[in-house]
């Protein structure tokens, strides 16, 4: 999910193969990105990444 100055959210669905425990993430927008997993209808803790413009 991406949080910006607007009140909209976007989401993507990924499927990890058995044995994998990591994934790459590349932010395409400035703002707050929140990642979490849902397994058997149980969400994980949220990982928050604040993406800023390069100086």
MOHUNOR-V552299 format. One record per residue. N is the residue number from 0. RES is the residue in one letter. PHI is phi in whole degrees, -180 to 180 (NA if undefined). OMEGA is omega in radians with two decimals (999 if undefined). D_FIRST is the distance of its C-alpha to the first C-alpha in Angstrom with 1 decimal. Layout:
BEGIN
N:RES:PHI:OMEGA:D_FIRST
N:RES:PHI:OMEGA:D_FIRST
END
This chain:
BEGIN
0:X:NA:-3.14:0.0
1:X:-117:3.10:3.8
2:X:-110:3.11:6.6
3:X:-126:3.12:10.0
4:X:-68:3.11:13.4
5:X:-93:-3.13:12.5
6:X:-104:3.09:11.2
7:X:-125:3.09:9.0
8:X:-135:3.10:5.6
9:X:-127:3.09:5.2
10:X:-143:3.08:5.2
11:X:-133:3.11:8.1
12:X:-113:3.11:10.8
13:X:-125:3.08:13.0
14:X:-121:3.12:16.3
15:X:-94:3.10:18.1
16:X:-75:3.14:21.9
17:X:-58:3.13:24.1
18:X:95:3.12:25.0
19:X:-88:-3.13:21.8
20:X:-133:3.12:20.0
21:X:-151:3.09:17.8
22:X:-150:3.09:15.6
23:X:-84:3.09:15.2
24:X:-137:3.10:12.2
25:X:-125:-3.13:12.9
26:X:-73:3.13:10.9
27:X:-103:-3.12:12.1
28:X:-136:3.01:11.2
29:X:-74:3.12:12.3
30:X:142:-3.14:10.2
31:X:-99:3.11:8.1
32:X:-109:-3.11:5.7
33:X:-122:-3.11:5.1
34:X:-114:3.02:6.5
35:X:-157:3.14:8.9
36:X:-111:3.01:11.5
37:X:-127:3.11:13.3
38:X:-127:-3.09:17.0
39:X:52:3.11:19.6
40:X:66:3.12:17.4
41:X:-113:-3.14:16.9
42:X:-76:3.07:13.6
43:X:-83:2.96:13.9
44:X:-66:-3.12:13.5
45:X:-87:3.01:10.2
46:X:-102:-3.08:10.5
47:X:-107:3.08:9.6
48:X:-124:3.07:10.4
49:X:-92:-3.09:11.8
50:X:-101:-3.11:12.7
51:X:-113:3.08:16.0
52:X:-72:3.09:18.5
53:X:-69:3.14:21.4
54:X:-82:999:24.6
END
